[in-house]
Each structure stands twice: as structure tokens, then as C-alpha cells.
């Protein structure tokens, strides 16, 4: 099937060549002829995708930690300036207002992501992988039930 792509479409860089290659690959996938070795993998893509994935993971973990540490440093600097200006030492800055619990909303979102993962995989016949979509559905249901049955903490105003 890959041979049906014209030489200009296979070597061109325009939108038409991309659409022709994507259409041919889609036809191979639909016919069950596509194999991992038949999908072209550019050398740069093979390097950039894993590096970007791990960089994103590192940023997701360390960026909140960095921001929290930065906030503490700003608070400490504010305390130092207040003491240097002759003001009385503030033992602790007022705590931030309590964050409202969003268990129901989180439950609906997580369950929706699980359904969005499981349903398309089940429709194309990949039920062995679609089962993994049930984990977020169950987790979302648990969040929703926690939000529905546990009382909210009192808000201090």
C-alpha cells in the first residue's frame, strides 16, 4: 500500500504530501497491514519525543517545588525588611485562605478522561488496552463519591 504514494508526495514537504502520506498510513492501519517497522521514524523525532517527555515530567515535579521555595524566600525577605525598618517581628504571616475542595469536579474530569481513553480503544477492537481506561473511571467515581458524601471543611471567613 505504501507504494501507492506518488514519488512527489513521498518526498515533498507540502500539506498535500503530508495528507497523502497520512492517508496511506491510515489505510494501512485500517487494513491491519501497518507494523511498527513500516511507520517511518525520523532520527530527530526519535530523539526529541523521549527527551521532551522526560523534560515535561521533570518540569511537572520541580516547577511547583521551585515556586513554593521562591514564595518562602520572598516571605523571608519581607520579614527582614520589616525588621530593618524597625517594625515589630511578625511571627508568621497570615496563612493563605483554605482552598475549596473540588472532589466532585475532579471526579467528573478524571472519569471523563478514562472514558475518553477506553471508548475509542474499545471501538477499534483493542479491548485488551481499553481496560486501562477503567482505572481512571473508577478513580473518578471514587473522587465523586468522596465529594458527595464527606462533609466539606468549614471555611474560615
Secondary structure, DSSP 4 states (H G I P E B T S, - for coil): -GGGS-HHHHH--SHHHHHHHHHHHHHHHHHT---GGGS---HHHHHHHHHHHHHHHHHHHHHHHHHHHHHHHHHHHHHHHHHHTTPPP-SSPPPPPPPPP-HHHHHHHHHHHHHHHHHHHHHTT-HHHHTTHHHHHHHHHHHHHHHHHSPPPPP--
